[in-house]
Amino acid sequence: MGLLSFFDRFRGSGWLSASADDRSPWGDFYFEPVAARTGSGMRVSPDSALRLAAVYACVRILAETMASLPLVIYQRRSDGGKDKITDHWLYRLMAKRPNRFQNPFEWREMLQGHLALRGNAYNQIITNARGEIIELMPIHPDRVKIELLASGEYRYRVTDRAGTEILMPRGEVWHLRGLSSDGLIGMSPIELARENLGMALAAQDYGARFFANDAKPTGGWIEFPGSFKDSEAKKVFRESYQSAQSGANRGKILVLENGMKFHEVGVTNKDAQFLELRKFQITDIARLFRVPPHMIADLERATFSNIEQQSLEFVMHTMTPWAERWEASIEADLLLDSDDIEIEFDFANLMRGDAASRSSYYQSGIQNGWLTRNEARIAENLNPLDGLDEPLRPLNMVEESTAEDLNVDTEQAEAPAQEINEPADAAVARFRALVASGAERWARRIVRAGRVEQKDIALIAESLAVSPDRAAAWAHTISANPIDESALTASLITLGETP
């Protein structure tokens, strides 16, 4: 291994440089990993793609962001709310210790890296005697194959570190898939974009060779006015020329004989638009992983006005689909159908800088009556509170069912001030009209609610100018003997007119 590393060092420096197809002792062919060869001549694999700084940066951003999101487990409630729980075995597994070797951050970071590079992530499910999952042991995707069975089911063929192949049924493997074309295995983004990445790797290697050669093109040809005696003489000359200009002799003055002339052939970096190509490849790689360019330090088109919006788009359009993929897989593959459990990755930390926008959204919905206060609380993972399920009326911000009563009370408060010197008979008539109007409104409200609410008894007593005890006794009678709206109105008028 030390000898190979020794030759690697000199081959990279240009002394033993050769093309990727050169199978001679100086070539790179036997040193390359096994992978698909692209049109640019580069072999692209998930591991070789990480040589590109943009690929590594994108994968690292996705992996670290996914690993840093708090995982919350909720128990659903009958009223639509949900309670956080921490005494569930799944919480201990996902948020405390997924396996004996890794903590939750390292584990999720690695699995998300597998998904970003290979489109698949695998874990062996290890259970205890009660059937509870106690460990999720990660399996490298390169060591897993899926085998279809005649029954329509499938199983996994896993090659362990010793080279032994192990068969695992579907129930023993937790399989996280990326975008899939058949529903069984996710597609590798690196394989799909290998031509783009191959071009980027070729440009990167070209730049390294260019500067290793003192920033001079290596191509050229020698003009010889005569002719060689045979092909062997030509081969001997070529090898002697290469040995005189490579290794320790690189950079020495070239001496040619017999009227030979050296002609340099090469394209300048400006002609090849080398820098423009490198910049475009960064944007292209960011597009592949759906990562905003400014997050991988490409600030060429970033401004103060669009960086915040791009960061929000990263949360909404990049991380949210990944989180949904994780949540759906956990609930479908690790929980029973009877478990009333909800898994959620909390984005509050990532969205914390945009709390003003969320507050404005909730305020608009509540004030305009299309969002209740409890719905806003549930959206923020807060439990609902009693009395906050009814929408508010936009005009005066009271509950809709009490709006009519407020109008009645206002009319009753204002009317005496307008007709303070009216005759006694007219005052009695107006009093009876107000009692009848209030009784009709209270009757409609009680019929609509189906019962006399405890909170309404005091309001009824106040609006009809009777004692709370009399109003409570009347409400008890009504509850014991349900009557229709007209009879209810008459009963309320009697209550209000009786001294």
Steps between C-alpha positions, in 0.01 A plus 500: 500500500786733575653433159170579327468822696856589394412459132167680551686806624726523200225411255292789633795738473532440128816285498306182425192673359309316232149480362225312679511233227874434542546147636876531517681509838479881474128513421198562722285212378571255782481770767145612416193371687256280312222725369325602181720683251348828377535674167770721648708192580451525877365223719222637723383330817342636821842495665692658211234772468591616851833617356301797370474759774149602387370141528654455844359835616147417377500152654636635826233774516218251441642246746579743780171688466300177513699378799449826690119505475338400832285187465169530685253220564135596557206308641187611316205629703129472429460879481751529215792593720805294578722445800877461490613168645848393605426167669452309173755245382519675161604827667781324689609337175489805274593781739727326752686194372424345158770234541794410718754683281343834405318791654186635326680785323771276349245238403260734321788692340637178349160377376421834337843492335419155360169633367658806340778305328344160431125554527461227764572446869470168682481391863478153648212484748598330826218418745474363854290212630189721521533601134610856576771648281810558711757579230521621142835390360594687180601304189707659225287523182783365283475167688125456446313346206125447465380161377147459364320180594251299297225589748537868422682573825864596519790452736843649554836342425757662730874440473670538836854623558635147479352453153223265611159553343206512741132479403267733690121510464330832443386522863858497629618800297387860533545643150496875442454573129560809296326566169418158356384379160374159614408554866765255619831683476587867485690650209851627567535873422869447428432231243231708331725807479828318434564678169473843668717386787746331265548827316558678831754238610676520163524879527631470855764244401595706196557804721716294737711365213523846343652654811710191573660561160598858589175629345610394150316271259669161456385428148730546198666334203853484358573579139776281353617582143633150445355158579565229755649173387209301640220516762733369771734796447206738526388332826849522647516872418158569654587319824838671527335839446234430768758381752709811433206730574322323790575421862819662630571638149170689474559866417848452351591651166400287203774425245396367159725370223491444124283806429217398732252768615257484792147637439282564805133413470249605762200711579532776758277499802342820374411339168355199681309731742641295784392731782150545357465124474607450860248761621219344299577158643454631855153627408424175319594290804296725731206450262546122521463497880254795509727702726512880463841598356570748780493213752806345333682836495404597143398863557533618140125563462407540865363828632380619838142485374495144366720304742227489765243387244734232368557377855123467549473317168769260620285416803173475305609335177814305599489394864121466539474225232794316660337527844168377361680204341655408836175549693292292258757219499524489881123491546448239225790264571579531872155553654187286502185616323324509838755741650343844524843664477615790284865562415616850419830678446481841663600782262449770762874562531542541124193724478573699813630795300161533326278508810365841394356356180335213687356742755359721226344196330325381817388852592344553159316168514364554852393859445326421171316205646633217277737361766416420861739565783526130580584420137789746523615340826491152347700625199767614746492163681315647798205326661154656447335695782134505603298778343732564204325283240254764375603748229497869583279753323732738309312821589525509877707186571240315710370149457230478234240353735527794740507774237118538487481518879760776499287699255191453719685615809626805313153592381359455851773720648449776246119507481418646846734791437307589184146493653545592861171698537264263318150423648464204733288293261751554217789405728326176599431418136860567403621289793284208388628539143862487618428193715332328206787586264760373746294187567482421128878531461571286807253239379672474161840466666384233747331298223812527286722378788251231604522593867536791739872559547614561858684815391176640348292495820660816639459677164133403481440634851674827413325556166151425642566685829426200724702345781760232416317253725177542305688462174672184628169351614345578162798338321462186713131477404582542131770233514260256660217572255628584149266726300504656154615850408162670519417350838851585617450862395174520689663353809778758486250786460314376805826480689588857407158654568432322830595727798 
